[in-house]
């Protein structure tokens, strides 16, 4: 899952980043309003951790922009401004949660998990489609109740495809989501083809009733067979 932290306090930012990276999230950061605005305009995230007070702007304006763009990224406001007015404004603008500073990193992780589970997996702890079951927390995959081992990137690809099971996923969207926004430095999408090939083979070998179908020139779509 892909997280954006918008926070201008260096130590707080680093603590949050390390905590979430240990939980296998892809984490990107922005330390001011301008950088954050660029990122939310260019990329999609499973969850955005948003500080209200930024050196060059108000985080609530970023929330307004996010909604104006029609994006569905989950948002947790993370701010020392623990007034009722700020909380109400943020929630009314479409934030999913509000976490006042200071907080324990374990609580931050729990809040992020809840947002991702609710938005991507309809509130379930496990995802089931066809004869495939995925536990995002333990990063386990079972086909017909038998565990199939996927490496980290293969698991991320499969989970992203399943969470977008009704959509056509472009190669660019898949690359950005699984590999982060540094993907624009890549020369080609060969690494995506390689991971997709591995996921397809493991699903086929396990006789899964889902498959990833290539849509020529565009991307991929999950099919139940």
C-alpha positions, 0 to 999 in steps of 0.5 A: 500500500502507498502512503504520503506523509505531509509533515514539516517537522523533520523528526516527526516525519522520520519517525512516521516514515520508519514506522510505516516502512517497517510495516511494508508500506511504500512511503513518500513524503512532502515537507511543505504545501507546494511539494505536497500539492504537486504530489497529490496532483500527480499520484494516487495514494491509499492514505495521506497523513496530512499536517494542517500547519505547513510553512507555506500554506494550510493543509486544509487547502490541500484537502480541498484540492484533493476533493476538487480533483475527484480523488478518493485517497484516504486522509488522516489529519495529523496535527497539533491543532487539536481544536474542535473547529479544526477537527470539524472542518477537516471531517467536513472537507472529507477527511477520514480521521483526525489524529492529534499530536502527540501520538504513539506510532502504534496508534498511527499504524492502527489508524492507517490500517483501518483506512486502507481496509475500509477503502480498499477492502470494504472493511474486511480483514481478508480479501476473497475473490474466486478461490483466492484469499489474501490477508494484507496484514500477514501478507499471505496468499491462499489458493483453495486454502493452500498457501502460495508464496509471493515475494514482496513486489508480487504480493503488492501487484496482486493486492493492487489488482484485486483491490481494483478488480472492477477497473482497467489498471494502466501500466503507469498506475500500477508502476506508480502504486507499487514502486512509488513516484520515482518510477518516472526515472525508469527507462521502461516497464520491463520490470512490471512485465516480469512481476506480472509474469511471475504472479500469473505463473504462480496463480496458474500453477496453484489453479487459481480461479482468477487471472490477470488479463493483459489489455494490449497497449493499456494495462491489465484487468483482473478476471474471474475464470 
